[in-house]
Amino acid sequence: MKARFEGVIVSFDAPDTRRVHVYGSVDGEPAEFILLVSEEKYNELIRLGIGQRIEGEATKVSDSPLVLKMD
């Protein structure tokens, strides 16, 4: 299921997992979630750093914990 998200990056996991922790909203509802991204996107976000605003569309992988995967 596709979900629209927006938020601020609060932390990063190890590069091999490419997990980004985000605080913001998913489909208009407040949420803290994990965003799974490609290696290229992970490297881009690392360069931008914590506190960077991010938004887009992703596939919901899990509800608890809330995990989204960018296509």
CORHUZI-V473920 format. One record per pair of residues at least 24 apart in sequence whose ideal C-beta (glycine too) atoms are under 8 Angstrom apart, sorted by the first residue. I is the first residue (numbers start at 1). J is the second residue. D is the distance in Angstrom with one decimal. If there is no record, write none. Layout:
# CORHUZI-V473920
i: <I & I>
j: <J & J>
d: <D & D>
This chain:
# CORHUZI-V473920
i: <1 & 1 & 2 & 2 & 2 & 2 & 3 & 3 & 3 & 3 & 3 & 3 & 4 & 4 & 4 & 4 & 5 & 5 & 5 & 5 & 5 & 5 & 5 & 5 & 5 & 6 & 6 & 6 & 6 & 7 & 7 & 7 & 7 & 7 & 8 & 8 & 8 & 8 & 9 & 9 & 9 & 9 & 9 & 9 & 9 & 9 & 10 & 11 & 12 & 12 & 12 & 12 & 15 & 15 & 15 & 18 & 20 & 20 & 22 & 24 & 24 & 26 & 26 & 26 & 31 & 32 & 33 & 33 & 33 & 33 & 34 & 34 & 34 & 34 & 35 & 35 & 35 & 35 & 36 & 36 & 36 & 36 & 36 & 37 & 37 & 38 & 41>
j: <59 & 60 & 57 & 58 & 59 & 60 & 27 & 57 & 58 & 59 & 60 & 68 & 28 & 55 & 56 & 57 & 31 & 33 & 35 & 54 & 55 & 56 & 57 & 58 & 68 & 53 & 54 & 55 & 56 & 31 & 33 & 53 & 54 & 55 & 51 & 52 & 53 & 54 & 45 & 48 & 49 & 50 & 51 & 52 & 53 & 54 & 50 & 50 & 42 & 45 & 46 & 50 & 39 & 42 & 46 & 42 & 45 & 54 & 54 & 54 & 55 & 60 & 66 & 68 & 66 & 66 & 65 & 66 & 67 & 68 & 65 & 66 & 67 & 68 & 67 & 68 & 69 & 70 & 61 & 67 & 68 & 69 & 70 & 69 & 70 & 70 & 70>
d: <6.9 & 5.0 & 5.7 & 7.3 & 6.1 & 7.7 & 5.3 & 7.1 & 5.9 & 7.4 & 5.0 & 6.0 & 7.8 & 7.9 & 7.7 & 5.5 & 7.8 & 7.0 & 7.3 & 7.9 & 6.4 & 6.4 & 7.5 & 6.0 & 6.0 & 7.4 & 7.2 & 3.8 & 8.0 & 7.7 & 7.7 & 7.3 & 6.4 & 7.4 & 6.1 & 7.0 & 5.7 & 7.5 & 6.3 & 7.7 & 7.6 & 5.6 & 6.7 & 5.0 & 8.0 & 6.0 & 6.4 & 6.6 & 7.7 & 7.4 & 6.3 & 7.6 & 8.0 & 6.7 & 7.9 & 4.2 & 5.9 & 7.6 & 6.4 & 8.0 & 8.0 & 7.9 & 6.8 & 7.0 & 5.8 & 7.2 & 7.5 & 4.1 & 6.7 & 5.8 & 6.2 & 7.0 & 4.7 & 7.3 & 7.9 & 5.3 & 7.7 & 6.5 & 6.9 & 6.6 & 7.0 & 4.3 & 6.9 & 8.0 & 5.0 & 7.0 & 6.4>
